[in-house]
Amino acid sequence: MEFENSLNFAQQLDAKDPLRKYREQFHFPKVNDKDVIYFTGNSLGLQPKRTQQFVNDIMTDWKNLAVEGHFHAEKSWWDYHERLAAPLAKVVGAKPQEVSVMNTLTVNLHMLMVSFYRPTKTRYKIICEEKAFPSDQYMLNSQVKFHGFDPDEAIVEVKKREGENFWRTEDIIATINEVGDELALLLIGGVNYYNGQVFNMKEITKAAKDQGAYVGWDLAHGAGNVALELHDWGVDFAAWCSYKYMNSGPGNASGIFVHEQYLNTTDIPRFEGWWGTKKETRFLMKPEFEPMANADAWQVSNPPVLALAPYLASLEMFEEVGMKALIEKRNCIVAYLEFVLGEIDKEVEGTFEILTPKDRGCQLSVFLHGQGKALFHYLMDQGVVTDWREPNVIRLAPAPFYCSYEDMFRFGQILKDGITKNLP
């Protein structure tokens, strides 16, 4: 498609957009009485308008039924989480029994490490990407120290090549082969939070498993954003948050994936609790733990249904649209944003650089040469909600559910105006 950097062309794209009706199904903050241009779905997705009713239903059941809501609410609470498994499985490329929802992301990674980081004196190393998201770094460091190893020796970071802004798959695989039979676990963010790169999860997973290691993926920026086939790739485990591209609300519950080969077994180590034991005998209060035959075996506590309600509301939308349609629009709108940025760059003489490689999802990370944080504040004041990462990077994530092509054009004009103002 031949793009044009014009309002008319952007509006034509919006008119042809099969997802355009979904924009009206989200609440937008306003600046100067206008809906903002929202680029931070990679940090917190907008609230779907249908979410309120899902939460209200639980509040009403609590009011009218009290404890009986566990079993007699229209969406009974004791098995509320089970309603999320099938639609989530489609989003991450899993079987429904391989998916559960519980806790929050880093908590779940710690819980899953109990099962999948089982170091020995000779096989104890973990491979991750350099400058992983800080929470992952803290989690890995603490896990390694808990097992009595030195993080400087046990954690191997794959670095980007000098002068490049992305990781090369061949460098990751070379590192896997170099660590060899000392490798206990590979755990990488499937989509890098800083530069927006999507890693080749299929090839990397195979390379690590060929070395006898477990493989996990942090999909905080992947779930609801990129095509995933966790079961077919042979991934051992994964976890993701729900509040970014999946629009479930701030700090909300996390999803997990555990490959079916580890299900319905009692011989895998894990931290166990009441809600992981069989439904059929749970209320008999038996002293023996009998694991659920699915990923719910990793649950330790009863589900927080007030938190799960917004997630279920959002998943209803994912069911309606499907990941294929979301990815098709994502590819087009990100390409149009890249084109608009390129046209603006010509007009203002090369003041910024896109760091994100072509292996990407919704996000473009833009390095602003010679621009200070004043430009970021200018964008925010003009109703462009983006975020700033040091030293001079703004991250732009046009989520396909609610961002429009007109947003991309308007942003380009605002960005150009801000740059030409020579802000301090």
Disulfide bonds with the S-S distance in Angstrom:
none
